[in-house]
Amino acid sequence: MKEKSELKVTVPAGVYAQLRGDLETPMQLTIKNDRIVIQPAPADRLRSGRLAFIWPLLVSLVSTVAIFLYWLHIGVHVIPMTGDVSIASFTIGFGVVGGIALFAGFFVQSRNDPDNRFSKAVYWRNFPVILLAFAIILGMALLGTFWVLGTLFPGATFDPFTAVLQVLVFLILANVFMVQMALRINAATLSSLLTIVIVSGAVISMASNGSRQWWQYNLSFLGTKLASNAWQFNLTLVMTALVMISLIDYLFVQLNAQHRKSWRLTTLRALLTLAAIDLGCIGVFPNNAQFHVLHDEIAGMLVTIILIIIIGLRWLLPEVSKEFLWASYAIGVVEFLMNMGFRVFGYPSLTAFEIQGFAIGFAWLLFLFNRLQALIAEGTVAWPIVIECEPDKENSPRN
């Protein structure tokens, strides 16, 4: 059988720098979905990826053994799905603690790796916020999972061995998730994190206040003293603001590097940061009696800031397309009409106005962040190449 000849690709120094290659690192060229991909050989990639699975597995095993020994020590022979001493309580406790430790460790390692293309662009000042946000998401995910399981299997109990196996599975899933997130922090991840925090927090707050018929008052009711667990709603707003500030910092540092720092980008960054701070202040000053006037002023200011950003897009956003510009204007007009309709005609209702106005404004912010990500991607340098087929030496004509 004829052996494959070694393929040699000569690239300029600039291209090689983009590959972040090492002269001693084995590389390979593959074709995937009609695209040529040059990357480290499988063995090299697998070697770097093993630790991302081995450490979560080790931490999960150690935690599971500790849990099992504790159950034997206190003489528990029947373990319920939920409760004080249960699969849920120990999984959530050990899962969040272990997940935070793994996230922090792998983030620091990848942040210090000069060849890392993801975490390298996330600055240390944003690390505490990102870590806290992922810890909350993991805790909420585990709480929600066991709430569903407790509802589906009420009163279910297990022997210690069966219970500890279930704990092990959940811990491995939680720890692997946290490690993978730590290794893949970028603008897209932060945008997804922003959406998950605000949507999950709002839905949980609405669900926990369903019996109090919060919709008969307004959306801000969820953060008042009259609401059940109002801290969840207020914390959601504060966390959303902090993650949003981190995302803005991530995006504009890279934009300034590619498009040069200008008053336009600085102004746009300041307005977006001000909008994030305003959103956080809505959670810090809930719509209680002592903060009612201040809360309304802050909420109204958020709408005003978004409208100012939309109006100024033509001058503030580099290379803004006509489609995005006119779509933004349309959203601004809708927000303005809804605001005037509520204030002058009382339609829509306060609850509908708050929910619809916030949903539309937040969705537009996500589109704006996606546009900023696209601007960063446009800065990627591409080189044209010519690929020639190596002549078959056996069938080539002889001289």
Number of C-alpha atoms within 10 A of each C-alpha: 3 4 5 6 7 6 9 8 8 8 11 8 9 11 14 13 11 11 13 14 15 12 8 6 11 13 14 13 14 11 9 8 7 7 8 10 12 13 17 17 13 12 10 13 11 12 10 10 11 10 13 21 14 12 17 23 19 13 20 26 17 12 20 22 13 13 20 18 13 12 18 12 9 8 9 13 12 17 21 20 23 21 13 10 14 19 25 25 19 20 26 22 13 21 28 24 15 20 29 21 18 23 26 19 14 21 26 17 14 20 22 12 12 9 13 15 15 17 24 19 17 21 13 12 10 16 16 11 17 23 19 14 21 20 20 17 18 21 20 17 15 22 16 13 14 19 15 12 15 17 11 10 13 12 11 13 17 16 12 20 13 12 19 22 14 17 26 23 15 19 28 21 15 24 30 21 17 28 24 16 17 27 21 17 20 20 23 14 14 19 18 11 20 21 18 15 21 19 15 16 21 19 12 16 23 21 12 17 19 13 9 15 13 21 17 11 13 17 19 25 23 27 26 20 14 13 20 20 16 20 18 18 27 25 18 23 25 22 24 27 25 23 23 26 21 23 24 22 19 19 21 20 16 17 20 14 11 14 14 11 13 10 10 15 19 13 15 20 19 13 16 18 20 18 22 22 19 22 22 22 19 24 25 17 19 24 22 16 10 10 14 12 12 16 21 15 12 17 17 13 16 20 19 15 16 21 20 14 20 23 15 15 19 15 13 19 19 14 10 15 12 10 9 14 17 13 14 21 16 13 19 22 14 14 22 16 12 20 20 14 15 17 13 9 10 13 14 16 16 18 17 16 20 18 14 15 19 16 13 14 19 15 14 18 17 15 15 17 19 15 17 21 19 11 20 19 11 11 13 9 9 9 8 4 7 4 6 6 5 8 8 8 8 7 7 8 7 6 3
